[in-house]
């Protein structure tokens, strides 16, 4: 990696980073919450069922 003025543990990792894509996704059964109306959601990614705006319950305040 390139030199950075920030400690390694505080660097920003983008969602497109291969390290992020390498994390396996496993269903945990935790409920999903429709977050439209609670935070800004980019409707350009909308799907007919509205799944684009759902987050895991534990990830929401």
Buried (B, 14 or more C-beta within 10 A) or exposed (E): EEEEEEEEEEEEEEEEEEEEEEEEEEEEEEEEBEBEEEEEBEEEEEEEEEEBBBBEEEEEE
